Amino acid sequence: MAVHQDKLEKNATDLVAAVDLGSNSFRMLVAQVVKTPSGTQLRPIDTLRESVRLAAGLTDNKLLGNDAYQRGITAIRRFGERIRGFDPANVRAVATNTLRVAKNAPNFIREAEEALGFPIEVIAGVEEARLIYIGAAHEVPAVHGNRLVVDIGGGSTELIIGKAYEPKLMESLYIGCVSHSLRFFPKGNIDSHAFKEAELAARREIQVISGAYLKYGWKQVIGSSGTARALAELIAENNFNGQPDGLTNGLITRDGLRAMKKHLLKYEHINQVELQGLKDDRRSVWPGGLAIMIAVFDELGIESMEVTDAALRIGVLYDLLGRSQHEDMRFVTVEQFMQRYAVDREQAKRVGSLAAEFLAQLPKPDEESRADNIALLQWAANLHEIGLSISHNGYHKHSAYIAGNADMPGFSKNDQARLAALLIGHTGKLGKLANNASFSDWRMIFCIRLAQVLCRGRSDINLPRVKVSEHNGAYLVSLSNDWAKEHPLTEFSLQKEAAEWERIGRPYSISLK
């Protein structure tokens, strides 16, 4: 076995890794990419799991407490050792609900990236739901018709209906086993009134989406990841299904959940509970997860649920493979937005091509992924006018708001923030970006602004040949003097552009020859 493992490790180009920074546990999966005549598969070769309890360490004012903060960084440092030397293109790390809401999450992410050695994406709830479905769909038995996947995490619960490998309905609710346990069973105390309140609170959240989900329907129900697996194991090991022949092993049933609840309410404190298979790291969060699962069953009329370990991490890896094979979901999302907002495709292509041409002329720092930045720049060009669907005046503000706040499958929170910044800054005043200390995409802003000015006529005819350069933050734009004389409006706009850059302390010169 060790020899086989060593052989796998030597061919590191075939290895991919997913890191999942969840609200209760941090997990990492290392898998080998196996290509078969029927398609690409993932063969897990190593897993790591650390119970960090981030959500439990979140203070009332939404700050990660020092103990939880340090537990997280320590765990990530160990993960970093395991994947040291991996190709950055083969690693994807994502963070979920607690790091979406914690006010000091940016500080944590910066320190965590240094410890891991790779970038970390904070993903939106709907993006988490999409990846969960992809992971589950690749690991569970095929079904003719729709599939419902339920994932109860530490700080949120995702419910997804899909068909085959494609999610159709996706929701992320702010109820999780950690947050629910802290809210309704503080200090581990248990009573029937608190449990009833926990169920009702979860049902109120689910009621908001239940109508649409029930109308869509499903043939198969899957519970994914830690909470579902733990509940299924407890039901089986303690015979809560009432089937001694073991036929219902690996299933969560309505009867099993009710029997488990009845057993739980015999006790006054979680530490008193006696159950076969109840692990110490699950004990404190189990009541909240049980209440949410009962609410899901009752509100959606579920009788039984199959369980799979596959979820977010597997989904992250298949999505990563899709990106490497030019099936990046972000391209699909941008295309859908272009259709929804009736984008002028010729103008978007014109601005995007010219902006990419300018970026290719500028210096490339060692730490920059030029291919990723060109993709982001062209997405910005494709979406820069979506705000026109709301209003012409200040349309760039509407474009930026949509990109920064809409559900955009495939995009991380950081992707959306960078995209929104390019959209808010592609025209108008630059002061809003200059006052943002974290903004660093100045070259890309320079390129898309210049392209937008030159393409104002919305025509490919008579576009000038332009050379651009940058040195120590100073930009130079060179074009024909004869052309400028024939296009006085464009020359005037370029002079205004130069003045705007000078206003924020960044030199910008125009050379007419």
Disulfide bonds with the S-S distance in Angstrom:
none
